[in-house]
Amino acid sequence: MVAEAVRAEEVGVDIFNIGEHHRDDYAIPAPDVVLAAIAARTQRIRLSSAVTVLSSDDPVRVVERFATVNALSNGRAELMVGRGSFTESFPLYGYNLADYEDLFNEKLSLLTELLARNGQPVSWKGGPHTQALNAVTLYPPLEHGPLPTWVAVGGSPESVVRAAHYKLPLMLAIIGSPTARFVPFTDLYRRAWEQFGNDVAAEVGYHSYGYVARTDEEAVADFFDYYVETNSRIGRERGWRPPSREAYLYEVKNGALAVGSPETVARKIATGMRELGATRYDLKVSYGSQPHEQNLSSIELFGTEVIPRVKELLAGE
């Protein structure tokens, strides 16, 4: 993972994100620790979680950890928080899944208060899921300005409105379906953003799985087994059917899945950004047991060919 981040910086990628998972088919339970290692090996690339599962974490500790990564990286840290699409962290850290919604609401409220009071004492009444704070100052302070913080959502209207309420940029995690299906959520976010009286422009990004190879045929063939392997396992856990080759090819052609040659992937990303009015796109690399060498190759093509082409396609818009 560290080597992939180093390669991403070398080829011109703007930001590298690491997810938090607590299961054997994902590598990282502590994104901030790995981001700190990457900070020591890089100079320019921004470093973010994707996501920090805030519901089963402590907002005070989250701010302390990411302020530390920010100091180590000379101001390159970002934070992306979410409720989590996997739930292993809840019993692992002693949280009840029955409190799933309330945990995130209360902890996001505390997190935004802590971030807003950077370097200043914070008092917090506390509640069922957060501790009381009495004029507490957190260290280290954020010496490079506010910590950029995004809220990632899977497509629930309540989550979209919540992000607007806390004046945080929205990251849509698109696992399947065409990007156009998510336009109602970005429209809702912007309406809520205005209704909450925010005086700056709303910021939207989106994420999708993908793999870039020299040709469409090579990319589609290389990615298929890992796509089926991962989705079949998750499907067994959640009651989904295993994906067929026809379903996979449909997602490649019509969905947000960014699999193909640099030109194909660039055009798909540009189309999605236009549809959603997005200013940021995150490509999910490393799917299942996909080999490290393939990930490095995909990252290199993404940085050297896809990103410049997307910018060219969107120029003047």
C-alpha positions, 0 to 999 in steps of 0.5 A, spaced: 500 500 500 505 504 501 509 503 495 502 504 491 502 511 494 509 512 492 507 510 485 501 515 485 505 521 487 510 519 482 505 519 476 501 525 478 495 523 482 493 528 487 490 524 493 491 517 496 485 514 500 485 508 505 479 505 507 478 502 514 476 495 515 477 489 520 476 483 516 481 478 512 479 480 505 482 488 506 489 490 508 488 496 513 484 496 520 488 503 521 488 508 515 492 513 519 498 509 521 499 507 514 498 514 512 503 516 516 508 511 513 506 514 506 507 521 509 514 519 510 515 517 503 512 522 499 512 530 498 506 532 495 500 528 494 494 529 499 493 523 504 486 521 506 482 516 509 476 513 505 473 512 510 474 513 517 468 509 521 466 514 525 460 511 528 465 506 532 471 511 533 472 517 538 472 523 535 477 526 539 482 521 538 480 521 530 482 529 530 488 527 534 491 522 530 489 526 523 492 532 526 498 528 527 498 525 520 497 533 518 504 535 522 508 529 519 506 530 512 506 538 512 499 539 511 497 534 506 492 530 511 485 530 509 479 526 513 473 522 510 468 519 515 462 515 514 458 510 517 461 504 514 458 499 509 461 493 513 459 493 521 465 488 524 468 494 527 461 495 532 462 489 536 469 489 535 469 496 539 463 494 543 458 498 540 451 496 539 448 496 531 442 498 534 445 505 535 447 505 528 444 511 526 445 515 533 452 513 533 454 517 527 449 523 528 452 524 535 459 523 533 459 527 527 456 533 531 462 532 536 467 532 530 465 538 527 465 542 533 472 539 535 475 541 528 471 548 528 475 550 535 482 548 532 487 550 537 481 553 542 478 550 548 472 545 547 466 544 552 461 539 550 455 536 554 456 529 552 451 524 550 449 517 550 455 516 545 460 521 547 464 523 553 463 530 556 469 535 555 470 541 559 474 546 556 479 541 553 484 543 548 487 538 543 494 537 540 497 537 536 494 543 533 492 544 526 498 549 524 496 548 516 489 551 517 483 547 517 483 539 516 479 538 510 473 533 512 468 529 507 462 525 509 462 519 504 455 516 503 452 510 499 446 514 497 441 515 503 437 521 503 438 522 510 446 522 510 446 527 504 442 532 508 446 531 514 452 532 510 449 539 508 447 541 515 454 540 517 457 544 511 461 538 509 463 536 502 459 530 500 463 524 497 458 519 493 461 512 494 458 508 488 459 501 488 454 499 482 449 502 477 450 508 473 452 515 475 446 518 473 442 514 478 445 518 483 443 525 480 437 526 485 442 525 491 447 531 489 440 535 487 438 534 494 445 536 497 445 542 493 438 544 495 439 542 503 446 546 502 442 552 500 437 552 505 442 551 511 444 558 509 451 556 507 455 561 503 460 557 499 459 553 494 457 546 495 462 541 493 461 534 491 465 528 489 464 521 487 468 514 488 467 508 483 471 501 482 476 501 477 482 498 473 486 501 467 490 497 462 492 498 455 486 496 452 479 495 453 479 487 452 485 487 457 482 491 462 475 487 462 479 480 462 484 482 468 479 485 472 473 480 472 476 474 476 477 479 482 470 482 481 467 476 481 471 473 487 470 479 492 462 480 490 461 473 491 463 473 498 460 480 500 454 477 496 454 470 501 454 475 507 448 479 505 444 475 501 446 477 494 446 473 488 453 472 485 455 476 479 454 473 472 459 475 467 453 478 463 452 483 470 459 484 470 459 486 462 453 491 464 456 494 469 463 495 465 459 498 459 453 502 463 455 503 470 460 507 474 465 501 474 471 504 471 474 498 467 478 499 460 483 503 456 485 510 459 481 513 453 475 509 455 476 510 463 477 518 462 471 518 458 466 515 463 469 519 469 468 525 465 461 523 464 460 522 471 463 528 473 458 532 468 452 528 471 453 529 478 457 536 478 462 533 481 469 537 482 473 530 485 473 523 483 476 517 487 478 511 483 478 505 487 484 500 486 486 494 489 480 489 488 480 483 492 486 479 491 488 483 485 496 483 484 500 488 487 503 489 480 497 490 476 495 495 481 501 499 480 500 499 473 493 501 473 495 507 478 501 509 473 496 509 467 491 513 471 496 518 473 499 519 466 494 518 461 487 518 465 487 524 469 490 529 463 485 526 459 479 527 464 482 535 465 482 536 457 475 533 456 472 537 462 476 544 460 472 550 460 466 547 463 
